[in-house]
Amino acid sequence: MTSKLEQLREMTTVVADTGDIQAVARLKPIDCTTNPTLVLKAIGTETFNDVVDEAISWGKKSNLSGDAAVAAIADRMAISVGAELVKLVPGRVSTEADADLSFDIEGSVAKGRQIIKAYEERGIERERILIKLASTWEGIKAAEILQKEGIDCNLTLLFSMAQAVACADAGAFLISPFVGRILDWYKKSTGEDYTAETDPGVQSVHAIYNYYKVHGIDTVVMGASFRNIGEIEALAGCDRLTISPALMDELAASDAKLPRVLSPEKTTPVDKINMDEKTFRWMMNEDAMATEKLAEGIRSFAKDLGALRDIVKKKLEA
């Protein structure tokens, strides 16, 4: 029998949510996503010792100093991790813009351009890269500008229909609606347990996928942030799913039948939402879960980015 992972690959593009080179080589995903947390974890392994050493050496030879040097070296490490992953996947690698730029349109646009330039200087074309931006109003507006320049974006930390609609209106290439973090919030808030079918994170992606297909929106829906394979199975058929190596291994270990759940042919009518900044901010204000998880996610990524820069600073001082 075919494993659940292979069955999933037949209906959904499987993406690896990791910076683990060995796992990517072994599992052979189409794309790979990273974030500050994953980059921080990756450079802490022996696999990336050379990457760290090269970036520090480069920084010492540059004309930069102080915080500017630290930030540039940390950026170089993230790009180097992404460049290694590009060698292993046939599709795209997502690289995240600084979390502390989440409310800065101009800064996010500049960072997106800088990331693409850094990859192109290594001979990696922009078609292989996605710029990850938080799904704040400012992040979405930055993506709109970058998309018009031919720089494709992955809008992350997405927890609501308001964010999904705004991203579609901006022409974002891809969105990453989070599943597990939504479940976390509801479990904490209600004290209840949920099945895969009643999982509010799963239901959120179902609603977004349905809205996009009903209205002919080309933006790719890539479910993310999974707590168990039940959530993944309940989203079989989604455009893409980004999955941790541990959960991919769990799917690979089972050969039970995996039915398709999501399909463009199986949709229900839904009204179009007219989105502007006022509507976006009000809908987010009315959605405590989305507001709290977005803010929490930005803080978490900013913390890990700070930790990465602290490592760089210590190595420069050594």
Secondary structure, DSSP 8 states (H G I E B T S, - for coil): ---HHHHHHTTSEEEEE---HHHHHHH--SEEE--HHHHHHHHTSGGGHHHHHHHHHHHHHSS--HHHHHHHHHHHHHHHHHHHHHTT-SS-EEEE--GGGTT-HHHHHHHHHHHHHHHHHTT--GGGEEEEEE-SHHHHHHHHHHHHTT--EEEEEE-SHHHHHHHHHTT-SEEEEBSHHHHHHHHHHH-----TTT-HHHHHHHHHHHHHHHTT--SEEEEB--SSHHHHHTTTTSSEEEE-HHHHHHHHT--S-------TTS----------HHHHHHHHHT-HHHHHHHHHHHHHHHHHHHHHHHHHHHHHH-
